[in-house]
Amino acid sequence: MKLGLISDIHADLNSLQLALAVLHDQHVDQILCAGDVVEKGLYGNAVVRLLQAENVLSVAGNHDRQALANDKWHIDYIESDPARPSYFLDNQSVDWLQQLPQTLDFNIDDIRLCVAHGTPVNDLLYVFPTSRRRVFEKVVQQANANIVILGHSHTPMLVCIDDTWICNPGSVCGALSSGSGTCATLNLPHCQFNFFDITTGMRVMPHHAELGESR
């Protein structure tokens, strides 16, 4: 099975379209998203519709949670206003965001996968390639999986620790919010990862962590 991996779209419709085109060219069977679907960009509703049409499975990111709080009064007070700005989320988008889980857990070909945003227990925590070993060890303990897919940092990353792969496909958004403009694929059961620039479709190298002693 081949999975497509995306994260941190941030309402950037054009970049999402580019990422999906790359993943379709790679003939993925299913696309997983590690959160932050909306906010910062202008096209949250269109991004949600496209993810729904593509049957993308997603977790909630911190900006998705924040958007629900920020847009509640928009819906309550100006939903019917014809002058309502297009970047305000509508009811359909809000309903979809509200049902997003904190984590997604799968068992595919006897391989356990966990998808989360920041970490499996906190969508505000960052995991960078430069993070200390104990950060990665804690993620492994929290996820209890063979493969962990994270987002949030906007940094393409691939780390193997204690026989567990930790992957961040980077952000779909590019110039917006200092994003990487990347996505990734995962071939199972071989655990083969490939990372792609969404503009060129060319493969790119992820960042690898220098794992020293836990401290």
N, C-alpha and C positions, 0 to 999 in steps of 0.2 A: 504494500500500500504506500502511496506517496501523498504526503500532507503538504499543504501550503501554509506558511507561517507569516503572519503580519502583526503589527502592533502600532499604536500611537498614530492614528490617522488624523486626529484633531480637525475633523470637519473639512479636510482637504480633498475635495471630490476628484479633481484632476489627478492627483497623485494616487488615489485609490484605484482609479481606472487604469493607470499605468501599471500598478502592482498586480492587479487582477489579470491584465493582459500577459504579463510575464509568467504568472503562475499557470494560466491556461496553456501557454506555449509549452510549459513543462509537464502538462497533462496530469495535474494533481487530482486526487480523488476527493479530497475534502480540504477546506481552508479553515484554519483556527486563528483567532485574533486574541492578543493578550491585552486588550483594553485601550482606554482613552480614544474612543471612537469620535467623540464630539468635543466642542469647545476650542477656542483660539481661531479656528477658521470660520468661513461664512456659510458652509453648506452642510450643516449637521443633518437636516431632514433628508437631503438627497443621499448622503452617505449611509444613513440608516436604511433607506429604501433599497439601496444597492446591496448592502450586506444581507438584507432580508431576501432579495431576489436571488442572490448567489448562495443562500443557505449557509452563510458563514456562522460558525459557532464562536461566540466571544464571551470573555469575562468582563466584568466591570472594572474600569480604571478609576483613579481618583477624580479625574475630570468628568467622567460620566456621572459619578455620584454628585459632584459639585454642580453640574448642569441641571440635575433634577431639582436641587434646592433653588438655584438661581432663576430657573424658568417657571417655577410654580406660580408666581404672581403674574407672569406674562399670560399663562393659560387661564388663570382665574379672572383676569381683568380685561385683557385685550385680545382674546382668541378670535373674536368675531370682527375685530377692527380691520377693515380692508387696507389700512396704512401700516399694519403690523409688519415690522422688518422681517425679511425672509430667513434671517439667521436665528430667530427665536424658534425653539423646538415646538412642534405641534403635538397633539395628543397621541398620535400613532407612534411618534418617536419616543415620547415619554413612556408610553406603555411598554415599548420594546426594551428601553434602557432599564426600566424598573425590574424586569424579569432576569436581567443578567446576573449570573452567580459570581461569587468572589473567586472561586476556582472551578476548573473543569477537570474531571478525572476520567481517564479512559484506560481500558486494557485492550491493546491491539496486538495480535500475534504474540500473546503472553508477555508483552512489554507494557509496563505501567507508565502512563504519561500524566503529568499534572501541568495545567496551564494556569498561570496567575499573572497579576500585573507587576507590582513591586516585588513582594515575596508572597508565599502562600498564606501568610497570616496578616500582612500589612501592605496595603497598596500604596503607601506613601514612602516606604523604604526603598532606597536605591541599591542595586547590585551592579557595580562597575567591574571592569577587568582589573582595576587596581585595588579592589576591595580585599581586605585581609582574608586569609584562609578560613578563619572562624565564621565569617559571613557566609561563605559558600557551604561550609559544613552545616550551619544552621538551616539553610535553605533545603539541603538534602534531608535533614531530619524532619523538617516540617512537611515536605512533599511526600515522602515515602514512595518514591517513584524511581523508575530507571531513567526517565527523561523529564526535565523540567523546562517549560517554556515560559520566559518572563518578558516583560516590556519595561516601560517607565523611563529607562535611562537614555533612550534614543541611540543606543550604541550597539552595533552588531557585535555579538560576543558568543564564543563557544568555549566551554570549559568542561573538563572531565575530572571529577573528584570522587573518590571512593566508589568507582564504577558507575557513577551517575553523571549523565550529561546535563549541563545547564546551558541553554541556548537563549539568546535574545536576537530576534531577526532585525533589530534596529527599528527605526520609525519609518512608516510609509510617508509621512510628511517630510518634505525636503528642506527648502529654504525657510519654510514656516517653522518657527520655534526651534531653530538650530537642529533640524532633523537630519537623518542620514539618507533618506530616500532609498531604503533597501527593503527587501523581503527575503524569505528563505524557503527551502524545501527540505523535507525529511523523508527519506526512504526507509520503510520498515519491511522486514525485521532487521535490516542490516545496520540501522542507526547511522545512515550516511546523510550528512548535512551539506547543502550548497546554499550560498548567499548570492544575491543578485542586486545590481543597481537597477532601479525600476525605470530609469530613463533610457538606458542603453540596452538593458537586458543582459548585460555581460556579468560574468561571475566576479565577485569581489571577495577579499579575504576578511574574515571577522577578526576581532581582537581576541587574543588569548591571555589568560591570567598568568602571572608569575606567582605560583602558589608556594609560599614558604611555610615555615612552621606556624601552627596555630598559636595566636597570642592575643 
